[in-house]
Amino acid sequence: AQSVTQLGSHVSVSEGALVLLRCNYSSSVPPYLFWYVQYPNQGLQLLLKYTSAATLVKGINGFEAEFKKSETSFHLTKPSAHMSDAAEYFCAVRGAQKLVFGQGTRLTINP
Amino acid sequence: EADIYQTPRYLVIGTGKKITLECSQTMGHDKMYWYQQDPGMELHLIHYSYGVNSTEKGDLSSESTVSRIRTEHFPLTLESARPSHTSQYLCASSELEGAWTGELFFGEGSRLTVL
């Protein structure tokens, strides 16, 4: 069965600092991996996805993620945080008939 | 911009009331889903559908029921709401299995509070 684990339920960074949100996956087949973002009082929006092409995936709003098979990781990064990045971020892996989500990481940006 | 809509966005009701959360999508997607989301927790799949007249229970047991009479419409019903049903309910849709990369399109959610 597929699963993901997000390390850290809450991450706080200063505006302009590097954002790093960690996700490790478990999958018995080559995984399809996703990062979704949820802004307050909104649904989830796809940030980026890995579907077995390039290991470095670029998404919206300056985010990117790197698939590392040897580390079973798919960490999300952004070089310079902006106040508008404050949100909940979910890592997910494609399972049978559904997406399996992690617990989420709440990102806070300090001015 | 996602073309999937949920109503109501917020609902506060008393115990024992019957409620229906509406979800509609205009993308022609065959697959639709209901997820339940509690603060600080992962999203739990409670129902999904492959198409008209198809409904399946998800991983998390739920007292709610769903129906799929039209492709674009996937309502969720609670016959008798209880405080334990207080949560956010997210509806989503996706393309057919054969073309499915796993990407879901989400509505904005319905936040239910049962007093």
HADDOCK unambig.tbl for C-alpha pairs under 7 A between the chains (distance, minus, plus):
assign (segid A and resid 42 and name CA) (segid B and resid 108 and name CA) 4.65 0.50 0.50
assign (segid A and resid 42 and name CA) (segid B and resid 109 and name CA) 6.62 0.50 0.50
assign (segid A and resid 43 and name CA) (segid B and resid 90 and name CA) 6.90 0.50 0.50
assign (segid A and resid 43 and name CA) (segid B and resid 106 and name CA) 5.69 0.50 0.50
assign (segid A and resid 43 and name CA) (segid B and resid 107 and name CA) 5.37 0.50 0.50
assign (segid A and resid 43 and name CA) (segid B and resid 108 and name CA) 3.84 0.50 0.50
assign (segid A and resid 43 and name CA) (segid B and resid 109 and name CA) 5.56 0.50 0.50
assign (segid A and resid 44 and name CA) (segid B and resid 106 and name CA) 5.68 0.50 0.50
assign (segid A and resid 45 and name CA) (segid B and resid 106 and name CA) 6.89 0.50 0.50
assign (segid A and resid 94 and name CA) (segid B and resid 102 and name CA) 5.51 0.50 0.50
assign (segid A and resid 99 and name CA) (segid B and resid 102 and name CA) 6.43 0.50 0.50
assign (segid A and resid 101 and name CA) (segid B and resid 42 and name CA) 5.96 0.50 0.50
assign (segid A and resid 101 and name CA) (segid B and resid 43 and name CA) 6.11 0.50 0.50
assign (segid A and resid 102 and name CA) (segid B and resid 42 and name CA) 5.35 0.50 0.50
assign (segid A and resid 103 and name CA) (segid B and resid 40 and name CA) 6.57 0.50 0.50
assign (segid A and resid 103 and name CA) (segid B and resid 41 and name CA) 4.95 0.50 0.50
assign (segid A and resid 103 and name CA) (segid B and resid 42 and name CA) 3.83 0.50 0.50
assign (segid A and resid 104 and name CA) (segid B and resid 40 and name CA) 6.83 0.50 0.50
assign (segid A and resid 104 and name CA) (segid B and resid 41 and name CA) 6.93 0.50 0.50
assign (segid A and resid 104 and name CA) (segid B and resid 42 and name CA) 6.21 0.50 0.50
